[in-house]
Amino acid sequence: MRPNLARTLASHDRAVGEGSVDPQTKALCAVMVAWLNACERCVENNLDAAKSLGVSQDALDALERYTESDAFTPAQRVALEAAVAITREPRGISPVLRDRLTAHYHEGQIVELVATIGLHNYLTRASNAFRTALPSNE
C-alpha cells in the first residue's frame, strides 16, 4: 500500500466534506457519479451515506429523473447536472451550465461542488480499476 496516498486522499475527503454546500446535495452528487461510473459498491456506500444525511428515499429513487422530479430543489438539480456533465465530459462544464451554477452557488461553492464530483469520479474509477470495494462511510 501507499500510506502517503491514503493520508492525502483522507485529507482531501475531509476537505471536500467541509464547506457551505448542503451535505445532502454533495451526497446526491456522489451517488450520481457512482451510478454513472457503474461502480455498484460505490453506489451502495454512497446511498448509505446519503440516507445517513437525511436524503429521502423518494429523492434517491428519482435520481434518474432528477431534471423533472419535484424531489430536488433547483440548486440540487443544477448540482446534479454538473455531476453528470463532469463525469461524462471531463474537459469542463459549458458556459451555460456555469451560468446556471452561479444562479445558485457562489464561486467557492462551485469549487466545492467540482471538487466533490472530481473526488468521487476518482474514487469510483479507481475502485472499478482495482475491482475493489471502497471502505464504508460508517
C-alpha positions as CSV (number, residue, x, y, z in Angstrom):
1,M,0.0,0.0,0.0
2,R,1.0,3.6,-0.3
3,P,0.4,5.3,3.1
4,N,1.1,8.8,1.7
5,L,-1.6,8.4,-0.9
6,A,-4.0,7.2,1.7
7,R,-3.3,10.1,4.0
8,T,-3.6,12.7,1.3
9,L,-6.8,11.1,0.0
10,A,-8.3,11.1,3.5
11,S,-7.3,14.7,3.9
12,H,-8.9,15.6,0.5
13,D,-12.1,13.7,1.5
14,R,-12.3,15.6,4.8
15,A,-11.8,19.0,3.0
16,V,-14.5,18.1,0.5
17,G,-16.8,17.2,3.3
18,E,-16.4,20.7,4.8
19,G,-17.8,23.8,3.3
20,S,-21.1,25.6,2.8
21,V,-22.7,23.4,0.1
22,D,-25.6,21.4,1.6
23,P,-24.2,18.0,2.6
24,Q,-27.3,16.3,1.1
25,T,-26.5,17.9,-2.3
26,K,-22.9,16.7,-2.2
27,A,-24.2,13.2,-1.2
28,L,-26.6,13.2,-4.2
29,C,-23.8,14.1,-6.5
30,A,-21.7,11.3,-5.1
31,V,-24.4,8.8,-5.7
32,M,-24.9,10.1,-9.3
33,V,-21.2,9.8,-10.1
34,A,-21.0,6.3,-8.7
35,W,-24.1,5.3,-10.7
36,L,-22.8,6.9,-13.9
37,N,-19.4,5.2,-13.5
38,A,-21.2,1.8,-12.9
39,C,-19.5,1.2,-9.5
40,E,-22.1,-0.9,-7.7
41,R,-20.2,-1.0,-4.4
42,C,-19.6,2.8,-4.6
43,V,-23.3,3.3,-5.2
44,E,-24.2,1.2,-2.2
45,N,-21.7,3.1,0.1
46,N,-22.9,6.5,-1.2
47,L,-26.6,5.6,-0.8
48,D,-25.9,4.7,2.8
49,A,-24.1,7.9,3.3
50,A,-26.9,9.9,1.7
51,K,-29.5,8.2,3.8
52,S,-27.5,8.9,7.0
53,L,-27.5,12.6,6.0
54,G,-31.3,12.6,5.7
55,V,-31.7,12.3,1.9
56,S,-35.2,10.9,1.3
57,Q,-35.8,7.6,-0.4
58,D,-38.1,9.4,-2.8
59,A,-35.1,11.6,-3.9
60,L,-32.8,8.6,-4.2
61,D,-35.4,6.8,-6.3
62,A,-35.8,9.9,-8.5
63,L,-32.2,10.4,-9.3
64,E,-32.6,9.0,-12.8
65,R,-35.3,11.7,-13.4
66,Y,-33.6,14.5,-11.5
67,T,-34.4,17.1,-14.2
68,E,-38.1,16.7,-13.9
69,S,-38.6,15.4,-10.3
70,D,-40.0,17.6,-7.5
71,A,-37.8,15.6,-5.1
72,F,-35.0,18.1,-5.7
73,T,-34.5,21.8,-5.2
74,P,-33.4,23.9,-8.2
75,A,-30.0,24.1,-6.7
76,Q,-29.8,20.4,-6.3
77,R,-30.9,19.9,-9.9
78,V,-28.1,22.1,-11.3
79,A,-25.5,20.4,-9.0
80,L,-26.6,17.0,-10.3
81,E,-26.4,18.4,-13.9
82,A,-22.8,19.4,-13.1
83,A,-22.1,15.9,-11.8
84,V,-23.4,14.4,-15.0
85,A,-21.6,16.8,-17.2
86,I,-18.2,16.5,-15.5
87,T,-18.5,12.7,-15.3
88,R,-19.4,12.4,-19.0
89,E,-17.4,15.2,-20.4
90,P,-14.1,15.7,-18.5
91,R,-13.0,18.7,-20.5
92,G,-15.1,21.0,-18.4
93,I,-18.5,22.5,-17.9
94,S,-20.2,24.6,-20.6
95,P,-20.7,28.3,-20.1
96,V,-24.5,27.8,-20.0
97,L,-24.1,25.3,-17.1
98,R,-21.7,27.6,-15.4
99,D,-24.3,30.4,-15.6
100,R,-26.9,28.1,-14.1
101,L,-24.5,27.1,-11.3
102,T,-23.8,30.8,-10.5
103,A,-27.5,31.4,-10.1
104,H,-27.5,29.1,-7.0
105,Y,-23.9,29.0,-5.8
106,H,-21.1,31.4,-5.2
107,E,-17.6,30.8,-6.6
108,G,-16.3,29.0,-3.5
109,Q,-19.3,26.7,-3.5
110,I,-18.8,25.9,-7.2
111,V,-15.2,24.9,-6.4
112,E,-16.6,22.7,-3.6
113,L,-19.1,21.0,-5.9
114,V,-16.5,20.4,-8.6
115,A,-14.0,19.0,-6.0
116,T,-16.7,16.7,-4.7
117,I,-17.6,15.5,-8.1
118,G,-14.0,15.1,-9.1
119,L,-13.1,13.2,-5.9
120,H,-16.0,10.8,-6.5
121,N,-15.0,10.3,-10.1
122,Y,-11.5,9.4,-8.9
123,L,-12.8,7.0,-6.2
124,T,-15.3,5.2,-8.4
125,R,-13.0,4.8,-11.3
126,A,-10.1,3.6,-9.1
127,S,-12.5,1.2,-7.4
128,N,-13.6,-0.1,-10.8
129,A,-10.0,-0.4,-12.0
130,F,-8.9,-2.4,-9.0
131,R,-12.3,-4.2,-8.7
132,T,-12.4,-3.4,-5.0
133,A,-14.9,-2.0,-2.7
134,L,-14.2,1.3,-1.0
135,P,-14.3,1.4,2.8
136,S,-17.7,2.0,4.2
137,N,-18.6,5.6,5.1
138,E,-19.6,4.5,8.6
